[in-house]
Amino acid sequence: MRYTVDTTNIDDEALEDFKHAKIVYMITYGKDGETHSRPMTNFNEDPTHEIWFPSYRETQKVLDIEENPEVALLYPGVKRDSFDEIQGKASFADRQVVEEKWVWWYLYWHPEMKDYFWFDQTKDHPERVIINVKPNNIKKLDRRDIDWVEETYSTVVLRKK
């Protein structure tokens, strides 16, 4: 069964923005409630279904998710100074899914490596993980909802409400 979020109150523009967002910002919450954000490559096309990202186990985002699975995904809208935010719960995929998606992800970025003997296509890499995000809510934001955005959007800080 595929996971989906109720789209009744979701702006069509937010759905369209997600399709164009090649980078989304994953925001996790540390032990003391501090936010950590980082850019993530977006291969997903539909924000109403489970959203996945490849990562490595020994990263701050994985440590944060293990402590608190609540995450936010922020991505720029097509209109200037508009953003969309997905609030959701993160989990980790089982090993079989990790193996399948990691090879696909790597070859998507490096298709020329497929036939090289040094491309490690073995599937037993315990440090690799797939982060799944099940969206709970999707909402539109504008520039006033964000405290600051670093010059290249490498870090985004949401305004506390």
Buried (B, 14 or more C-beta within 10 A) or exposed (E): EEEEBEBEEBBEBBBEBBEEBEEBBBBBBEEEEEBBBBBBEBBBEBBBBBBBBBBEEEBEBBBBBEEBBBBBBBBBBEEEEBBBBBBBBBBBBEBEEBBEBBBEBBBEEEEEEEEEEEEEEEEEBEEBBBBBBBBEEBBBBEEEBBEEBEEEBEBBBBEEE
